[in-house]
Amino acid sequence: MPSTILFDDPKIRIQLLPFTYTRPVAGIRCGIHTLAEKWADRCHSTVSFQTEAYLAIKYPENTSGDNLYINGALCPDDHLTGIVKGLPHGNALISGNGEIMAVRTHSTWKASDGTNGLSVVEYAEPFTMIRNVWDIFGQNGAQIKIDYERIASLRKSVGIADPFTHCYKPENIFVEEGAVIKASILNAENGPIYIGRNALIQEGSMIQGPFAIGENGVLAQGTKIRPNTTVGPSSKVGGEVSNCVVFGYSNKGHDGYLGNSVLGEWCNLGANTNNSNLKNDHTNVKLHSYATNMLADTGLLFCGLMMGDYSKAGISTMFNTGTIVGVSVNVFGAGFQNKHVPSFTWGGAAEGCMEYRFDKAVAVAKDTVSRRGVAFGQIEEDIMRVVFKNTRGQ
């Protein structure tokens, strides 16, 4: 069995900032699982990563005499998986527009090497690649369906015992062991619903599929979940949420609207935080681009908030259509916030912003993580330090 290494495409990695400041591309969650988890399941093996040097200590690359390199932005399906796993040595699988999808080699290979010295095989079938931050929520509904079908083909749901919970199309609802669902409405007529191990769906929650909630996730009382939403493991969500992805260990526990948005890990949105996801003139939403330091046209009418790891918003914070918030930001105050809030920013548009002191940011991050019983050590602090240095003055 080859060593499976998920590599960061340098161009795509930049387009997926701020989420890839703190994780490899394959660490992104889309659907029920992260991209890395999808490939580990499909390849029946552990995976390693070829990523930025400062991330490599936490996400190492493990090679052997038989190496299968897979683009970390690639979402597997049955056909693509078969082609990738059967790729002959010395070959590169590329897309029609020249993107490297996979490489099989007896030696080591770097993304910067391209296809030099390799035989090229073009993949002509449709496939899904997470190239931009808005693809994370844009592809989420379809990825929930693919992940759900695979889970349902391998295991059986424990079902719902609560007599006060009403289900529409219950055969499209999968419940893992230990999950608790109380007096809620689950509608899986238009897409499946996945309830992870030990998740808690509190009283009065209303869910429209496709939807997924990970292990130990919580929906607060009266939560309204609209389609194509994922709540990652150990996250708590309340209020109204539509077509969003919460990576994990993040909180939006109170009323307020979140739409067409992505939250990284260890984020917190204060009570009554809201975001806009549609411009009043119904023109395409533009987002800050880390590649050009300018606004990029998403081509979408609906696009909300992209928030990097360890960032927080005070109560009643308002985010405009197409807002990017970096890593370790503490944003608060009256009025709409700036459409780009750089990493390690403290303050808000009305009150003014200053640099978030690194020692204070680390202390808050450590406290946030330790409250969940998760380790935050020197490796995590070193990653934050590099991000702090690399984003200073942006």
Secondary structure as UniProt FT lines:
FT   STRAND          3..7
FT   HELIX           10..15
FT   TURN            16..18
FT   HELIX           19..21
FT   HELIX           25..27
FT   HELIX           35..43
FT   STRAND          47..50
FT   TURN            53..58
FT   STRAND          67..71
FT   TURN            72..73
FT   STRAND          74..75
FT   HELIX           78..85
FT   TURN            89..90
FT   STRAND          91..94
FT   TURN            96..97
FT   STRAND          100..105
FT   HELIX           111..113
FT   TURN            114..117
FT   STRAND          119..122
FT   STRAND          128..129
FT   HELIX           133..138
FT   HELIX           140..154
FT   TURN            163..164
FT   STRAND          166..168
FT   HELIX           170..172
FT   STRAND          173..175
FT   TURN            177..178
FT   STRAND          180..181
FT   STRAND          185..187
FT   STRAND          193..195
FT   TURN            197..198
FT   STRAND          200..201
FT   TURN            203..204
FT   STRAND          206..208
FT   STRAND          211..213
FT   TURN            215..216
FT   STRAND          218..219
FT   TURN            221..222
FT   STRAND          224..225
FT   STRAND          229..231
FT   TURN            233..234
FT   STRAND          236..237
FT   STRAND          240..242
FT   STRAND          245..248
FT   STRAND          251..252
FT   STRAND          257..259
FT   STRAND          262..265
FT   STRAND          268..269
FT   TURN            271..272
FT   STRAND          274..275
FT   TURN            280..281
FT   STRAND          286..288
FT   TURN            290..292
FT   STRAND          295..297
FT   STRAND          305..307
FT   TURN            309..310
FT   STRAND          312..313
FT   TURN            315..316
FT   STRAND          318..319
FT   STRAND          323..325
FT   STRAND          330..331
FT   STRAND          340..341
FT   STRAND          345..348
FT   TURN            349..351
FT   STRAND          352..355
FT   HELIX           358..370
FT   TURN            371..373
FT   HELIX           378..391
FT   TURN            392..393
//
